[in-house]
Amino acid sequence: MRDGGRGRLRRSPAPDPHRADPDRTRRARRGPGVALRALEQLDGPGTEADGEEARRLLDAAFETDAGPPGPPVIVAVGTDGDHLATGKALSLALVSLNESGVPGLSGHRLLVEEDRCLLFLPPGVPLDALLGGLAERLPDELEAAGRHPAARLAVHVGSTGGSGAEEAQSGPDVRLTAAMLGSSEFRALCENFPFHPVLCVSPEAFGRLGPRDGAGLVAGRFVPREVTWTDGRVVCVVLAPHLDLSVYDTELLMLARLFNDLDPDGRAMAAAVRESLDAVLDPEGTGRYDAVGLDDREKALIGPRLELALRRLFPAAPPFRLRLSLGGARGWASSSRAEHGDICLVVRVHDAHARWSAGLLRIRPETAVAPVRRDAASPLAAEAWSAVLWLRRGAPLPENVLLRLSEADRAAVLAPGSAVDRTAELFRRVRGRPVPEAALRAVTRRRDGARLVREAAAVLRGEGVLVVGGNRRGRELAGALRIPVPDADAYVSVRLTRRRPHHDGPSVLAGGVAWVVAGPGDPAEPLPQDLPPPRRPR
């Protein structure tokens, strides 16, 4: 985004929202406009065959009216360390948009790379619908995959350089899109929106968007900010989310401040979520570890338990209602009845990814729809999500270790008939990761499994596997070996071996010998007795 250091970038103020560019207005009336108007006429009550015929006619109208094919659309999405999860989330968002009637998506190509996902779309895809749809649905899919929902996207229209993966990545237009995504200026702007997606759009792509609406928004939801050279040339346009601060009234903001002041890192609320889930699962009594197996009556019990726990944690909080969603769906596993004017605490839990989110919402006529039954809670309207004041989004949840194991590992852990053997098998297979005591209950079938952990650790010593607890000595050993340091209510296992010439990692001294974290090729050696057993803090 810099031209050999010859110019400095500056961000110009947003253009006058009431002045529409006539050229862009004319462009907006071409193919995409006709296609979307056709969809409005064709999409209505009828048979499934009628719907399919409507889609076919829509695609035909779109292709016919779009004129000669132009350059394809290139979208780069930052992966933030997990390219596979981001690629899956992007694919699911595209499937959802395609099913909702956005034309031109069936011909897309997706390349998943280590630091970004590259999406190539046909020339005729309507950018307003595409970008607005991705901004709405991609955060939910990222959150459901255990990733941070504040997606970063760069958008350009240009040549892809060829059909192969290497040719596509080496083309100048693709490299430009990647450069926009990775620019320091764009990253700095994204930090101002920790819970919302932000887009960096080239002037060519911005020219294909429709005119601003009466509020000055692009695609009905973005505030455009031009990034220019010192000579006034536009380098790119950053599309930031439009946040309607008028929906955050004084009482709601004061409640948000209370939650953040009393629980600044969210750990207390996360623990309450975990305890409420486990109380209904009852792992020590039933062996259950997955909320998917709960029936509707049991799921309905989680919300009231969580609401009660939160009122105990925050006794000074003004009254609020709870909306709890499991698995990331916008349907509700548990909802307390809320009237217009009430404050709702919206909680979404993704136990399979050990993530959770919470936000505050004032119930207004436009944020709720009529309930199915008179005594049921009013479902939230789609517009409600833009009015949520997020406290946490995609925050860590105490891990449900058994749920997150592969099918083979989980079967191996649960197979032994002895609780000690099951616990030992868990620590054999889950090494270098904290295992909370709560996650052990479905394995030990006991509320307090500290004694079983010590017995299992004694068995594992002969295999060279050390289990450390959250007491002072255990935390010191974990820090010295540079493995995750367990909390007071957690354990971590690691396999050790005697230091040899090829080892270069940290070591601890025990039995007169230096011990290091073992690699795959190192032999199993019994541990000396002066390495302590796992214990909890006193």
N, C-alpha and C positions, 0 to 999 in steps of 0.2 A: 504494500500500500504506500510505499515511498519509492520515488523514482531516483535511485542512486544517490539519495541524500540531497537532491537539488531543491526540494521544497518541503515545507512543514505543513502538516495537516491541521486544519481547524474545523470545528463543527459549527456550521451556520445555524441560525435560528430556523424554526419551522416556518415554511412559507405560509402566506395568508390562506387559511382554509376555505375562504369564500371565493377564491379565484381559481377556477378550474381551467386547465390547459385544454384549449379546443382540440388540438391534435390528439391528445390522449383520450379525450371524450369520444372523438370519432372512432379511434381504435377500439375503445371499449364496446362500441356498438356493433362490432363485427362478429366473427364466429362465436366466441364465448357467450356474448349477450344473447344471440339468437338461440344457441343451444340451451342455455339456462331457462329462457322463456319457454322453449319447447318442453323442457322438463316440467315446468309448472303446469302446463296444460295437460301433459300426458300422465303425470304422477297423481293418481287419484284412486277411488274405489274401483275394484274390478278383480278379475281372476289373475292367477299367477302368470298365465300365458299372456294376458294383456300387459302385465308389467314387463315381461321379457320383450314383447314387441315394442313397448314404449322405449325401453333402453336401446333396442336396435335402431329405431327411428331417430332417437336422440343422437346416437353416434353418427348415423348417416347425415343428419342435418348439420351436426358439428363439423364433420369433415368437408361437406359440400360448401358451407358458408365461410369456412376459415380462409379460403383463398389459397394461393400457392404456399407450400410448406416452408416454414422458416427454420431457424436453428432450434435444436432441442433445448430443453430446460435442464440445467445441472444444479443439483442440490447437494451440498456437503454438510454433514451433521457430525459434530464433535462427539467422541465416544467416552471421554473422561475415564479411560482406564479399563473399560469393559466393552470391547468392540462387538462381541457376540450378543450380549444382552441388548446393546443399542440397535444392532441390526435386526434382531427379532422384534423389538419394540417398534421400529420404523416399519417393518413389514406388516405388523398387525394394524398399525395406524392407517397404512395405505389400503389394506383390505377393508377396514371400516369405512374409509372415505369412498372407496369404489362401490360398496354396498349402499351407501347413502346417495349415490347418483352423480358423483363427480366424474365427468367423462374423461377419457384419454389415459386412465391409469393402468389399464390392462397391458399396455405395451411398455411398461417401465423395466429398467435394468437396475440391479442393486449390487454394488461392489462393497464388501466389508473389509476394511483395512484396520491396522493396529490402532491408528490414532483418529480415524474418521471413517464414516460411511459415505459412499458416493452414490447418488441416485440420479439416473438419467431417464427423462420423461419425454414423450413425443412433443413435437412443436406446438400442437393445438391445445394442450392442457390449459384450462383456465387458471391463471395464477392466483386470482383473488380467492377462488374456492379452495385451491390447493394449499396456499399459505395459511389462510384462516383455519382450514380444517386441521392442518398439521399442528398449528399453535394450540388448538383446542384438544386434540386427541393424543398427540405424542407425549405430553407430560404424564397423562394417566397411564399410558403403556410403559413408559420408563419407570414410573413409580411402582407399577405392578411387577416389574422385572427386578426391583430392588435397586434401581439406579436413581440418581438425583433428577428431579423432573424439570429443572431449568435448562431446557435444551438450547444449544447454540447452533444456528443454521446460517449457511451462506448460500445465496441463490444467484445464478447467472444464466444467460441464454447465449449459447455459442456452440461451436463444433466440438464433438467429443473425440475427434482424432482417429476413430476407427472402432470396429466392433469388438476387438480383443481387449482383455483386461489391461495389458501393458500399454497398448496404443491409447486406450481411453485415459489412462492415468498420466500419460506423457504429453497430451495435447495442451497447448498454451491456455485455452479457455478453462480447462479443468484445473491447471496449475493456478490460474488466477482465482478461481473459486476457493481452492484450498488456502491460498494466501490470504484471502479475505477472512476466512474462518479462523486462521491462526494469528491474525494481526494483533499487536498489543493494544491498539486503540479500541478495537472491537471487544477484546477480553475485558478491558477496563470498564467499558460501558455495561457489559453483562453483569459485572459485580454489583451494580445498582439494583438488579432484579433477581434476587436469589431464589425466588419461587416461580418465575415466569419465563417462558421462552423469549429469546431475542433473535432477530434476523438481520443479517447484513446482505443487502441486495445491490447488485451492480446497476448502473444507470440504464443499461439495456433491458434488464429484467424489470426495473421500476417503471419503464416506459410501457410495459405490457400490462400493468395494473390499471384498474379502473380509476375514475376520478375520486377525489376525497368527498366524503359525505358532508352534511351540514355542520358536523362537529369537528371537521378537519381530519377525520380518521381515514386511513387506507384499509381496504378490505373490511371495513366496519369495526376494526379492533386495534389498529396500530397507529402510533404517533410517529410520523416520519421525521428523521433528522439527517440532513445532508452533511456528508464529510467532504470537504473541498480542499484543493490546493490553495496556496496563497494568492494565485491569480484568478481564483473563482471557479475553476473547473471542478465539476462534481466527480469525486473518485468512487463513492458508493453512498448508499442511503441506508441508515440503520433504522429498522422498524422496531420500536420499543412498544411494550404492551401499554394500552390505555387503562390506567387504574382510576376508577371513579372513587375518589376519597370521600365524597359526600355520603357514601353508605356506611362509613366508619364513624358512628356517633360517639359522644363523650363517654357514655357508660360502657360501650363495647371496648373502647381504647383503654379505659381504666381497668377493665377485667383482663385484657391482654397484658397490661403492665404488671398486674398482680401475679398472674401465672408466671411471667418471666422473672419477676423479682424473687419469688419464692422457689422457683425451680429453673434456674438460669440455663442449665444444660439439658433439661428435659428428662433427666434420669428418673426422678421420682414418678412422673406421669407414666413413663415407659414401664417402670416396675409395676405400677397399678394396672396397666393394660395386661401385662404378662400374668399377674396374679389372678385377674378376673377371668382370663381365658382358661388358666389351669384349674381354677376352682370349679368350673363347669365340666371341663374334660375329666377331672378327677383321675389323673394318671396313676396314682398309687393304688386306687381302688379298682380301676377298670383296665389299666394299661393303654388307654387311648392317648394319642399324641397329636391328632389332626382334627381341627375343628370342622373339616369337611364331613366327617362322620357324625356330627351332631344333627339331631332332628330340629325342626323349626321351634318346637317348644324349648329345647335346651339352648338354642342360639338366642332366643328371646330373653334368657336369663342373664346373659353376659352384660348387656347394657346396664340394667339396674344395679348389678354388682359394681360395675366400673363407676357409675354415677355416684354411688354411695361412697366408694373409696376416694373419689376425687373431692367430694364434699368434706371428708375427714382430712384430706391433705390440705385443702384450701378453705378453712372454715369462714374466712372473712369475705369470700367471693359472693357477689350478689347472685340471685337465683339464675340458673341456666338450665336448658334442656339438652339432652344428649342424643346425637345421631351416630350410630356405630355401623360401620361397613366392614365386612370381612372379605379378604381376597381381592380388594380393589374395585369391586363392582360398585356402581352408583345406586344399586338397590341396597336396602338396609337390613342387616341382620337383627337390629334392635333399635327402636326409636321410641322416645317418650313423646307424648302428645304436646305439640307446641301451637300456641295461638299467635296471630299477627301481633308483632311487637315484642315477642319473646326473643331472648338470645339463645342460640343453639351452639353447643360445642360439637363440631363435626370431627369424628375420629375415624380414620381408615387404617386398617391393619392388614399387612401382608406377612403372615407368619412364615410362609415358605421361604421368604427372602429376608426375614428378620428386620423388617422396616415398618414404620408407622408414621402417620401424619395426623395433625390436629389443627383446627382453625375455628374461628368464631364467625358467626353469621347472624345478623338481625333478620328475623322472619318478617317479610313484607308481602303485600299482595302479589308483587311480581316475582317473588322468589319461591312461592309454593303453589301447588295445584290442588284441586279438590281431592280429598281422600276417597278411596274406593268404598269404605264403610264409614258410617257416621262417627264411630268410636275409634277409627284408625288415625295414625299420624299422617299429616299432609306430606306427600312426597315433594321433594325439592324440584323446582323447574331447572331446565338446563342453564338459564341465565344466572341462577344462584351461585354457580361456582366462581364466576368472576367477581362476586361480592364477598367471598370468604377472606377473612383476615387470617392468614396462615401463621400459626405459632411455630410449628415444626412441619417439615415436609420431607419424607424419605429419611427420617431419623432412625438411628439404630434401635432395634428392639432386642431385649435379652433373648439369646438364640435358643430356638427349639431344635436342639442338635439332632435328635432322632428323625424329625421331619425332614431335615435338610440332607440326610445321608442318601446315597444311592440305594436302589431296591436291594441289590446284592449285599451291601454292607449292613443295611438295616435288618435283613433276614438273618445274617450271620450273628448280629448282636443279640437278637431276640430268641435265637434258637436254643441256647443252653437252658437247662432246667433250673440251675442254681443262680441265685441273684448275684453271688460273687463272680461267677463265671461270665454272666452277662455284662457286669460292670467292667471286668478285665478286658473283655472283647471290645467294648466301646472305647476304652483308652488305648487299645492296640491300634484301632482303626482311625481314631480321631486324635492326631498328635499335632502339637503346635497350635491348637485352638482352645480358647477358654471353654470349659464345659460348666455352665451354671448348675447349682444344686437342683434348681427346679427342673432342668432338663433331664436329670437322672431319675426322676420319680417313676416315669413309665418303664424304666429299665430295672430299677431296684424294687418297684412296687411298694415303696415305703416313703413316708413323708420325710424322714431324716435318714439319709443314707451314708452319714459320715463314717460309721464303723465299717460298712460294706466297702467303701472306697479304700479305707486303710487295708482291709484284707485283700482286695483286688490288687492294690499297689504292691503288697508283699509277694503275690504271685508273679507280678510282672518284673520284679527285680531280677529274677533269674534270667530274663530275656534281655536285660539291659535297658528296660523302660522305666524311667523315673516319673512319678506323679507328684507334683508340688501343689500345695494349697495356698490359700490367701493369707496365711499368717506371715509374720515378719521374715522368718527364715526362708519360707517358700518364695516370697516375693524377691528376696535378695538373690536366691539361686536363679530364678527366672531372669532377673535383670543381668546377672553375670553371664548367663548363657545367651542372652539376647533373643529370648523367646517371649511371647506375649506374657505380661505380668498379670496373674489372675486377681480379680476382685476378691473381697472378703468372702463372698459366697460362691466361689468358683474354683475349678481345678484345671491344670494344664499338664499334659503328658509329653514326654520327649524321650527318644532313644539316644543313649550315650555310648561312647566307646572310648578306649584309651587313646590318648594323643599319639599320632604317628607322624613321620616326617612330612607326609603330604597334607596334613591338616594345618589350616591357617586361621581357623576361627577362634573365638574366645574359649577359655577352659575354666574348670573349677577343680580344686585339689581335694581328693578324698582317698583315704587308704594309702596315702603317700604317692598317689598317681594322679596325673592330670587327665581329666575327662572332658571330651568335646562332644558336640552334637554329631551323631553318626550319619554318614551318608549311605546311599543304597548299597554300596559294595563293602561296607565295613562289617566285620564279624559281630555277632551277638555275644556279649560278655556280661556275666553277673556283676551287679553293682555292689560296692562295699557297704558295710553296715553303717558307716558314719554319715552316709547321705540320709537325711531325715525322712520319715514318713509324712504323708500329706496331712496337714491339720488346718483347722480354721482359727481365726484370731480369737483370743480369749476375751 
